[in-house]
Amino acid sequence: MRLLVTAERIWTGNEGHIIEDGAVLVDEGTITAVGPRTELAESAIGAERYDFPGHTLLPGLINAHVHLSFDAGEEPINTLLATEDHELLDGMAERARDSLDAGTTTVRDLGDRNGAAIRIRDAVARSEIAGPRVLAAGPPLTVREGHCWFLGGEVEREEDSLRRAVAHRAELGADVVKVMASGGQITPNSPAMWQSQFDAAELRIIVDESRRHGLPVAAHAHGSDAIEDAVSAGVSTIEHCTWLGPDGLDEREPVIREMRQRGISVCAGQSRNWHRLADRVGAERAQRFQRRLRTLDEAGVDVIIGTDAGLRDSVFDDFAGALGLYEHLGFGNERILRMATSEAAIALGIGERTGRVATGLAADLVVVRGDPLTRLGDLGEVALTVANGRPHHPSASG
């Protein structure tokens, strides 16, 4: 399929790089030219054309932490447990389309049941269903009766078992290994959020075996001990990075410095419900908790954006709603957009394929009404998503 997409302005994903009255030419899923509309129009004879005056075209968004297996309803865990595999896949396909509605062209799925997200990934790649690029982890590694044990990733805390579990995920075709380094709040009777589930030596085994298979490791880590052990083990990303100890917040500057030195990124996993935290824990504690993301950034740690989509009211079709947190913390609009596009692509190891509007990269694009560089909320006004060269019109726009 050959496309020409024009807009009032193009933001390419590179800092300060805007093309006024621009156009993008796409051929068989790849960007073949980017430049002024008047120049590209002459070479686009016969292409399917989409014109968007008054709109901004930018790289497709990257949601770095989702769970397509969960439906974002009142009881996502119970719903999952009551759903057969074929029904689950149908629901995941719907949520993949919802992601496109939000301008999301890549999602990193960090925990499913029975490798379902891998099957969704492959169905999208074969054009059997509409959806974003999926980077899939399969069932996350957890201890017996640990956090998210119901996804099928329980493993014994000994070397052979850990290595076999990682190798099994490689055999399934996983793109990343997810480990529950600490407990979590959604699993009844599992270790508390601040408690570690694996020690530093066990995490090093997981990282070592993952590297043998060419896979990065994402560590779910709320507890400060778990964060420190995961950083020491050399994981690729820390998910949540909440700095919890038994007596409250326990931020550790030496660990932050080591994150920067090792090039470990942090994905907070905060949804559009970020502003409700103050109602639960109080304004002062919420402010300190959320401020950690500025502290990490100021220390030189790469912060990328994911929403934990699939958990209660963390929907797939409102990625833009989660970005208000970063605006609230004082990040500039362009920086927020880079965190959700080009910087996320680099952190996830796909920067040579996507994340920018550039010749030779995959045609992952979103067109929004208005100008999100000026008003971030315009990012929610999606008019067209192009995922790997395939155009998708959001359902709300008819």
C-alpha positions as CSV (number, residue, x, y, z in Angstrom):
1,M,0.0,0.0,0.0
2,R,1.3,3.5,-1.0
3,L,0.1,6.5,1.1
4,L,0.6,10.2,1.2
5,V,-0.3,11.8,4.5
6,T,-0.2,15.6,4.8
7,A,-0.7,17.9,7.7
8,E,-0.3,21.6,8.7
9,R,2.8,20.6,10.6
10,I,5.0,17.5,11.2
11,W,6.9,17.0,14.4
12,T,9.5,14.3,13.5
13,G,10.4,13.2,17.0
14,N,13.7,15.0,16.9
15,E,14.0,18.0,19.3
16,G,12.8,21.2,17.7
17,H,12.4,19.6,14.2
18,I,9.1,20.7,12.7
19,I,8.1,20.8,9.0
20,E,5.4,23.2,8.3
21,D,2.8,22.2,5.6
22,G,4.5,18.8,5.5
23,A,3.9,15.4,4.1
24,V,5.0,11.8,4.6
25,L,5.2,9.3,1.7
26,V,4.8,5.6,2.7
27,D,5.4,2.6,0.5
28,E,4.7,-1.0,1.8
29,G,4.8,0.0,5.4
30,T,8.0,2.1,5.3
31,I,8.5,5.8,5.2
32,T,10.1,6.7,1.9
33,A,10.1,10.5,2.1
34,V,9.4,13.3,4.5
35,G,9.3,16.9,3.6
36,P,7.2,19.9,2.4
37,R,3.8,18.9,0.9
38,T,4.4,20.8,-2.3
39,E,7.6,18.7,-3.0
40,L,6.3,15.3,-2.1
41,A,2.9,15.6,-3.8
42,E,4.5,15.5,-7.3
43,S,6.1,12.1,-6.6
44,A,3.0,10.6,-5.0
45,I,0.9,10.1,-8.1
46,G,-1.4,7.1,-7.5
47,A,-0.9,7.0,-3.7
48,E,-3.9,6.8,-1.4
49,R,-4.0,10.4,0.0
50,Y,-5.0,11.7,3.5
51,D,-4.9,15.5,3.9
52,F,-5.2,17.1,7.4
53,P,-5.2,20.9,7.4
54,G,-5.2,22.3,11.0
55,H,-3.6,19.0,12.3
56,T,-0.2,17.8,13.5
57,L,1.4,14.6,12.4
58,L,3.9,13.0,14.7
59,P,5.4,9.6,15.4
60,G,3.0,6.9,16.6
61,L,2.9,6.7,20.4
62,I,4.6,3.9,22.4
63,N,2.9,2.7,25.5
64,A,5.7,0.9,27.3
65,H,3.6,-1.0,29.9
66,V,0.3,-2.6,29.2
67,H,-1.6,-5.9,29.9
68,L,-3.8,-6.8,27.0
69,S,-5.1,-9.8,29.0
70,F,-6.9,-7.4,31.4
71,D,-10.1,-5.6,30.4
72,A,-9.7,-2.4,32.6
73,G,-13.0,-3.1,34.2
74,E,-14.1,-3.1,37.8
75,E,-12.5,-6.6,38.5
76,P,-10.0,-7.3,35.7
77,I,-8.4,-10.2,37.6
78,N,-11.7,-12.0,38.3
79,T,-12.8,-11.4,34.7
80,L,-9.6,-12.9,33.4
81,L,-10.0,-16.0,35.6
82,A,-13.5,-16.5,34.3
83,T,-12.6,-16.2,30.7
84,E,-11.7,-19.0,28.3
85,D,-8.6,-18.6,26.1
86,H,-10.5,-18.1,22.9
87,E,-12.7,-15.4,24.5
88,L,-9.6,-13.8,26.0
89,L,-8.0,-13.5,22.6
90,D,-11.1,-11.8,21.2
91,G,-11.0,-9.3,24.0
92,M,-7.3,-8.7,23.6
93,A,-7.9,-8.0,19.9
94,E,-10.5,-5.4,20.8
95,R,-8.1,-3.7,23.2
96,A,-5.4,-3.7,20.5
97,R,-7.8,-1.8,18.3
98,D,-8.6,0.6,21.2
99,S,-4.9,1.3,21.4
100,L,-4.8,2.4,17.8
101,D,-7.8,4.7,18.6
102,A,-5.4,6.5,21.0
103,G,-2.7,6.9,18.4
104,T,-0.6,4.1,19.9
105,T,1.4,2.1,17.4
106,T,3.6,0.1,19.8
107,V,2.7,-1.5,23.1
108,R,5.0,-3.5,25.4
109,D,2.8,-6.2,27.0
110,L,4.4,-7.1,30.3
111,G,2.4,-10.1,31.4
112,D,-0.3,-12.3,29.9
113,R,-1.7,-15.8,30.3
114,N,-0.4,-18.7,28.3
115,G,1.5,-16.4,25.9
116,A,-1.7,-14.9,24.6
117,A,0.0,-11.5,23.8
118,I,2.5,-13.3,21.6
119,R,-0.4,-14.7,19.5
120,I,-1.9,-11.2,19.3
121,R,1.5,-9.9,18.2
122,D,1.7,-12.5,15.4
123,A,-1.9,-11.9,14.3
124,V,-1.2,-8.2,14.0
125,A,2.0,-8.9,12.0
126,R,0.1,-11.1,9.6
127,S,-2.6,-8.4,9.2
128,E,-5.3,-10.8,10.5
129,I,-6.3,-8.2,13.1
130,A,-5.8,-4.4,13.4
131,G,-3.4,-3.4,16.2
132,P,-0.1,-1.8,17.2
133,R,3.2,-3.5,17.2
134,V,3.3,-5.7,20.3
135,L,6.4,-6.5,22.3
136,A,5.3,-9.4,24.5
137,A,6.7,-11.0,27.6
138,G,4.4,-13.9,28.2
139,P,3.6,-15.0,31.8
140,P,5.8,-13.0,34.2
141,L,8.2,-14.8,36.5
142,T,7.0,-14.9,40.0
143,V,7.4,-17.0,43.2
144,R,4.9,-19.6,44.3
145,E,1.7,-17.7,45.2
146,G,3.5,-14.5,44.4
147,H,2.4,-11.4,42.6
148,C,0.3,-12.3,39.5
149,W,0.8,-16.1,40.1
150,F,-2.5,-16.7,38.3
151,L,-0.9,-15.8,34.9
152,G,1.0,-19.1,35.1
153,G,4.5,-17.8,35.7
154,E,5.3,-19.4,39.1
155,V,8.9,-20.6,39.4
156,E,11.0,-22.2,42.1
157,R,13.8,-20.0,43.5
158,E,16.7,-22.2,42.3
159,E,19.0,-21.8,39.4
160,D,17.8,-24.6,37.1
161,S,14.2,-23.7,37.5
162,L,14.9,-20.0,36.8
163,R,17.0,-20.8,33.7
164,R,14.4,-23.2,32.3
165,A,11.7,-20.6,32.8
166,V,13.6,-18.0,30.9
167,A,14.4,-20.5,28.1
168,H,10.7,-21.5,27.9
169,R,9.8,-17.9,27.2
170,A,12.4,-17.7,24.5
171,E,10.9,-20.8,23.0
172,L,7.4,-19.2,23.1
173,G,8.9,-16.3,21.1
174,A,8.8,-13.6,23.8
175,D,10.4,-10.3,23.1
176,V,11.2,-9.5,26.7
177,V,11.3,-11.3,30.1
178,K,9.2,-9.8,32.9
179,V,10.1,-10.6,36.5
180,M,8.1,-9.7,39.6
181,A,11.1,-8.6,41.7
182,S,8.7,-7.3,44.4
183,G,5.2,-7.9,45.5
184,G,2.2,-6.1,44.1
185,Q,-1.1,-4.7,45.3
186,I,-3.6,-6.5,43.0
187,T,-2.8,-10.1,44.1
188,P,-4.4,-11.1,47.4
189,N,-2.1,-12.8,50.0
190,S,1.0,-12.3,47.9
191,P,4.1,-10.5,49.4
192,A,3.5,-6.8,50.1
193,M,4.5,-4.2,47.5
194,W,7.7,-3.3,49.4
195,Q,8.8,-6.9,49.9
196,S,11.3,-8.6,47.6
197,Q,10.3,-11.9,45.8
198,F,13.7,-12.7,44.4
199,D,17.1,-11.8,45.8
200,A,20.0,-10.2,43.8
201,A,21.7,-13.6,43.0
202,E,18.4,-14.9,41.6
203,L,17.8,-11.8,39.5
204,R,21.4,-12.1,38.1
205,I,20.6,-15.6,37.0
206,I,17.4,-14.4,35.2
207,V,19.3,-11.6,33.5
208,D,22.2,-13.9,32.5
209,E,19.9,-16.5,31.0
210,S,17.8,-13.8,29.2
211,R,21.0,-12.3,27.7
212,R,21.9,-15.8,26.4
213,H,18.7,-15.7,24.5
214,G,19.0,-12.1,23.4
215,L,16.2,-10.9,25.6
216,P,16.0,-7.7,27.8
217,V,14.5,-8.0,31.3
218,A,11.8,-5.8,32.7
219,A,11.7,-5.9,36.5
220,H,8.4,-5.0,38.4
221,A,9.9,-3.4,41.5
222,H,8.0,-1.3,44.0
223,G,10.3,-2.1,47.0
224,S,13.6,-0.2,47.4
225,D,15.5,-3.5,48.1
226,A,14.0,-5.0,45.0
227,I,14.9,-2.0,42.9
228,E,18.5,-2.0,44.2
229,D,18.8,-5.8,43.5
230,A,17.3,-5.5,40.0
231,V,19.7,-2.6,39.1
232,S,22.7,-4.6,40.5
233,A,21.6,-7.6,38.3
234,G,21.6,-5.4,35.2
235,V,17.9,-5.5,34.1
236,S,16.9,-3.3,31.2
237,T,14.0,-1.4,32.7
238,I,12.6,-0.9,36.2
239,E,8.8,-0.9,36.2
240,H,7.1,1.4,38.8
241,C,10.3,2.2,40.8
242,T,8.1,3.3,43.7
243,W,10.9,3.3,46.4
244,L,8.8,1.6,49.1
245,G,10.2,0.4,52.4
246,P,8.4,-1.1,55.4
247,D,8.1,2.3,56.9
248,G,7.3,4.4,53.8
249,L,9.2,5.9,50.9
250,D,12.9,5.0,50.8
251,E,14.6,6.7,47.8
252,R,18.2,5.7,47.4
253,E,20.5,8.1,45.5
254,P,23.4,5.6,45.0
255,V,21.0,3.3,43.2
256,I,19.8,6.1,41.0
257,R,23.4,6.9,40.1
258,E,23.9,3.2,39.2
259,M,20.8,3.3,37.0
260,R,22.2,6.2,35.0
261,Q,25.6,4.5,34.7
262,R,24.1,1.3,33.5
263,G,21.6,2.9,31.1
264,I,18.6,1.4,32.9
265,S,15.3,3.1,32.1
266,V,12.3,3.6,34.4
267,C,8.7,3.1,33.4
268,A,6.3,4.4,36.0
269,G,3.2,2.6,34.8
270,Q,0.9,5.5,35.7
271,S,-2.5,5.6,34.1
272,R,-4.9,8.5,33.5
273,N,-6.0,8.1,37.1
274,W,-2.7,9.6,38.5
275,H,-4.5,12.6,40.0
276,R,-6.6,10.4,42.2
277,L,-3.6,9.3,44.3
278,A,-3.9,12.3,46.6
279,D,-7.4,11.2,47.6
280,R,-6.0,7.8,48.8
281,V,-2.7,8.8,50.4
282,G,-2.9,12.5,51.0
283,A,-1.6,15.4,48.9
284,E,1.9,15.6,50.5
285,R,2.7,11.9,50.1
286,A,1.3,11.8,46.6
287,Q,3.4,14.8,45.6
288,R,6.6,13.2,47.0
289,F,5.7,9.9,45.3
290,Q,5.2,11.5,41.9
291,R,8.1,13.8,42.3
292,R,10.4,10.7,42.1
293,L,10.1,10.8,38.3
294,R,11.6,14.3,38.2
295,T,14.3,13.2,40.5
296,L,15.2,10.3,38.2
297,D,15.1,12.6,35.2
298,E,17.3,15.2,36.8
299,A,19.8,12.5,37.7
300,G,20.1,11.5,34.1
301,V,17.9,8.3,34.2
302,D,15.8,7.8,31.1
303,V,12.1,7.9,32.0
304,I,9.6,6.4,29.6
305,I,5.9,6.3,29.7
306,G,3.5,3.4,30.2
307,T,0.1,3.2,31.7
308,D,-0.3,-0.3,33.1
309,A,-3.3,-0.4,30.7
310,G,-5.7,-3.2,31.6
311,L,-5.9,-2.6,35.3
312,R,-9.0,-1.1,36.7
313,D,-10.0,2.0,34.7
314,S,-6.6,2.1,33.0
315,V,-8.1,2.0,29.5
316,F,-6.3,1.5,26.3
317,D,-7.9,4.3,24.3
318,D,-6.7,7.2,26.4
319,F,-3.0,7.2,26.4
320,A,-3.0,11.0,26.2
321,G,-4.8,11.2,29.6
322,A,-1.8,9.6,31.4
323,L,0.5,12.3,30.1
324,G,-1.0,15.0,32.3
325,L,1.1,13.6,35.1
326,Y,4.3,14.6,33.4
327,E,2.9,18.0,32.5
328,H,2.0,18.4,36.2
329,L,5.6,17.6,37.2
330,G,6.9,20.3,34.9
331,F,8.1,18.4,31.9
332,G,7.8,20.4,28.7
333,N,5.4,19.3,26.0
334,E,8.0,18.3,23.5
335,R,10.0,16.4,26.1
336,I,6.8,14.5,27.1
337,L,6.2,13.6,23.4
338,R,9.8,12.4,23.1
339,M,9.4,10.2,26.2
340,A,6.3,8.6,24.5
341,T,8.0,8.2,21.1
342,S,11.6,8.4,20.2
343,E,13.1,8.0,23.7
344,A,10.8,5.1,24.4
345,A,11.8,3.4,21.2
346,I,15.5,3.6,22.1
347,A,14.9,2.3,25.6
348,L,12.9,-0.6,24.3
349,G,15.6,-1.5,21.7
350,I,13.5,-0.6,18.6
351,G,14.9,2.9,17.9
352,E,16.2,1.7,14.5
353,R,12.7,0.6,13.5
354,T,10.3,3.2,14.9
355,G,9.8,6.2,17.2
356,R,10.5,9.0,14.7
357,V,9.2,10.3,11.4
358,A,12.2,9.5,9.2
359,T,13.0,7.9,5.9
360,G,13.6,4.2,6.2
361,L,11.7,3.7,9.5
362,A,8.4,1.9,9.9
363,A,5.4,4.1,9.0
364,D,4.1,4.4,12.6
365,L,2.3,7.8,12.6
366,V,-0.5,9.6,14.4
367,V,-2.4,12.7,13.2
368,V,-4.1,14.8,15.8
369,R,-6.3,17.9,15.6
370,G,-4.5,21.0,16.8
371,D,-1.0,21.2,18.1
372,P,0.1,19.0,21.1
373,L,3.4,20.9,21.2
374,T,1.4,23.9,22.3
375,R,-1.5,22.2,24.1
376,L,-0.7,18.7,25.3
377,G,-4.4,17.7,25.5
378,D,-4.6,17.9,21.7
379,L,-2.8,14.6,21.6
380,G,-6.2,13.0,22.6
381,E,-7.8,14.3,19.4
382,V,-6.7,11.5,17.1
383,A,-7.8,11.8,13.5
384,L,-5.7,9.0,12.0
385,T,-3.3,6.4,13.1
386,V,-0.9,4.6,10.7
387,A,0.6,1.5,12.2
388,N,3.3,-0.1,10.1
389,G,1.9,1.5,7.0
390,R,-1.8,0.5,7.7
391,P,-4.2,3.4,8.2
392,H,-6.7,3.2,11.0
393,H,-9.6,5.6,11.6
394,P,-10.5,5.9,15.3
395,S,-14.0,4.6,16.0
396,A,-15.1,7.9,17.6
397,S,-14.4,9.8,14.4
398,G,-16.7,7.5,12.4
